[in-house]
Amino acid sequence: MRRPQQGATMSTTSLPTFLEFEAESLAAGFDEVLERPWAPGTVLDTHRHPFAASALVVQGTMWLRCGDVVRELRPGDRFALAPDEPHDERYGDEGATYWVARKNPR
């Protein structure tokens, strides 16, 4: 996990900067904000996280499955996961990057 350079965006669409996303997320009560790049073709089988997550896709294509619902996500799309929500992820031929805000358990 890494943080992008200050003011960086990953797309030419009207996405916020990372700093804007971070400020918005912290103001909403999230306590950690990261950039998550994924390699082309990566597949993550069903798993869970102990934290709530709210993310913005900024590059590439990914598919997120929660239960019986599969969403194709592209730059500008957002997704959210509740703590311990089972999900799986698949990344496209170009990989994908998203910025994610986490609300860790206390």
Backbone hydrogen bonds in HBPLUS format (Angstrom, degrees):
<---DONOR---> <-ACCEPTOR-->    atom                        ^
c    i                          cat <-CA-CA->   ^        H-A-AA   ^      H-
h    n   atom  resd res      DA  || num        DHA   H-A  angle D-A-AA Bond
n    s   type  num  typ     dist DA aas  dist angle  dist       angle   num
A0035-GLU N   A0002-ARG O   3.08 MM  33  5.58 145.3  2.20 152.4 162.3     1
A0008-ALA N   A0005-GLN O   2.97 MM   3  5.45 157.2  2.02 144.4 142.1     2
A0018-PHE N   A0008-ALA O   3.37 MM  10  6.18 148.6  2.48 151.0 157.7     3
A0015-LEU N   A0013-THR O   2.83 MM   2  5.62 139.7  2.00 101.7  91.3     4
A0021-PHE N   A0017-THR O   2.98 MM   4  6.27 163.4  2.00 153.6 158.0     5
A0022-GLU N   A0018-PHE O   2.77 MM   4  5.99 160.7  1.81 155.6 161.4     6
A0023-ALA N   A0019-LEU O   2.95 MM   4  6.09 163.9  1.97 145.0 149.1     7
A0024-GLU N   A0020-GLU O   2.95 MM   4  6.11 166.3  1.97 151.8 155.7     8
A0025-SER N   A0021-PHE O   2.92 MM   4  6.06 156.7  1.97 147.0 153.8     9
A0026-LEU N   A0022-GLU O   2.88 MM   4  6.09 165.7  1.90 157.9 161.2    10
A0027-ALA N   A0023-ALA O   2.98 MM   4  6.07 158.5  2.03 146.7 152.9    11
A0028-ALA N   A0024-GLU O   3.10 MM   4  6.28 130.8  2.35 134.0 146.6    12
A0028-ALA N   A0025-SER O   3.08 MM   3  5.02 130.0  2.34  93.3 107.1    13
A0030-PHE N   A0025-SER O   3.09 MM   5  5.55 159.4  2.13 152.8 146.3    14
A0029-GLY N   A0026-LEU O   3.07 MM   3  5.22 161.3  2.11 106.7 111.3    15
A0031-ASP N   A0102-ARG O   2.88 MM  71  6.12 145.3  2.00 151.3 158.7    16
A0032-GLU N   A0102-ARG O   3.26 MM  70  5.13 135.5  2.47 147.0 148.2    17
A0102-ARG N   A0032-GLU O   2.72 MM  70  5.13 164.1  1.74 155.4 160.1    18
A0034-LEU N   A0100-VAL O   2.89 MM  66  5.40 160.7  1.93 152.5 157.2    19
A0100-VAL N   A0034-LEU O   2.83 MM  66  5.40 161.1  1.86 154.0 160.6    20
A0036-ARG N   A0098-TYR O   2.76 MM  62  5.37 165.0  1.78 165.1 170.5    21
A0098-TYR N   A0036-ARG O   3.10 MM  62  5.37 155.8  2.16 131.3 137.0    22
A0038-TRP N   A0096-ALA O   2.70 MM  58  5.29 150.8  1.78 165.4 175.5    23
A0096-ALA N   A0038-TRP O   3.16 MM  58  5.29 153.4  2.23 133.0 139.5    24
A0042-THR N   A0039-ALA O   3.25 MM   3  5.77 158.1  2.30 138.3 136.1    25
A0041-GLY N   A0092-GLY O   3.06 MM  51  5.46 153.6  2.14 130.5 135.3    26
A0091-TYR N   A0042-THR O   2.89 MM  49  5.26 152.8  1.96 161.0 165.6    27
A0044-LEU N   A0089-GLU O   2.83 MM  45  5.08 172.8  1.83 151.9 154.1    28
A0089-GLU N   A0044-LEU O   3.05 MM  45  5.08 155.8  2.11 139.8 147.3    29
A0047-HIS N   A0087-HIS O   2.89 MM  40  5.71 153.1  1.96 153.5 157.4    30
A0087-HIS N   A0047-HIS O   3.06 MM  40  5.71 151.0  2.15 152.3 161.3    31
A0084-ASP N   A0049-HIS O   2.67 MM  35  5.14 163.5  1.69 177.2 171.1    32
A0052-ALA N   A0103-LYS O   3.22 MM  51  5.06 156.6  2.28 135.9 133.5    33
A0103-LYS N   A0052-ALA O   2.91 MM  51  5.06 155.7  1.97 141.1 145.1    34
A0053-ALA N   A0081-LEU O   2.89 MM  28  5.09 163.7  1.92 149.1 152.4    35
A0081-LEU N   A0053-ALA O   2.85 MM  28  5.09 156.8  1.90 140.5 145.8    36
A0054-SER N   A0101-ALA O   2.95 MM  47  5.22 149.0  2.05 145.7 154.0    37
A0101-ALA N   A0054-SER O   2.80 MM  47  5.22 169.5  1.81 151.7 155.1    38
A0055-ALA N   A0079-PHE O   2.77 MM  24  5.36 171.4  1.78 168.0 170.6    39
A0079-PHE N   A0055-ALA O   3.04 MM  24  5.36 150.5  2.13 134.7 141.8    40
A0056-LEU N   A0099-TRP O   2.88 MM  43  5.31 151.9  1.96 150.2 159.6    41
A0099-TRP N   A0056-LEU O   2.91 MM  43  5.31 158.6  1.96 149.5 150.1    42
A0057-VAL N   A0077-ASP O   2.91 MM  20  5.58 169.5  1.92 173.4 174.9    43
A0076-GLY N   A0057-VAL O   2.85 MM  19  5.72 160.6  1.88 159.9 153.8    44
A0058-VAL N   A0097-THR O   2.88 MM  39  5.75 167.5  1.89 149.0 153.3    45
A0059-GLN N   A0097-THR O   3.28 MM  38  5.05 141.4  2.44 146.5 140.3    46
A0097-THR N   A0059-GLN O   2.91 MM  38  5.05 153.0  1.99 135.4 136.4    47
A0092-GLY N   A0061-THR O   2.87 MM  31  5.18 169.4  1.88 152.2 148.6    48
A0062-MET N   A0073-LEU O   3.04 MM  11  5.29 156.0  2.10 147.7 154.2    49
A0073-LEU N   A0062-MET O   2.76 MM  11  5.29 174.2  1.76 164.2 165.0    50
A0063-TRP N   A0090-ARG O   2.74 MM  27  5.11 154.3  1.80 152.3 158.8    51
A0090-ARG N   A0063-TRP O   2.92 MM  27  5.11 145.7  2.04 146.9 153.8    52
A0064-LEU N   A0071-ARG O   2.94 MM   7  5.29 155.9  2.00 148.8 155.2    53
A0071-ARG N   A0064-LEU O   2.86 MM   7  5.29 162.4  1.89 146.4 151.5    54
A0065-ARG N   A0088-ASP O   2.94 MM  23  5.28 170.0  1.95 152.6 155.6    55
A0088-ASP N   A0065-ARG O   3.00 MM  23  5.28 148.3  2.10 139.9 149.5    56
A0066-CYS N   A0069-VAL O   2.94 MM   3  5.47 156.2  2.00 159.8 163.9    57
A0069-VAL N   A0066-CYS O   3.14 MM   3  5.47 160.4  2.18 131.7 130.8    58
A0077-ASP N   A0074-ARG O   2.89 MM   3  5.63 163.2  1.92 152.7 155.7    59
A0085-GLU N   A0082-ALA O   3.15 MM   3  5.39 149.3  2.25 137.7 131.5    60
A0095-GLY N   A0092-GLY O   2.95 MM   3  5.06 158.9  1.99 108.9 115.6    61
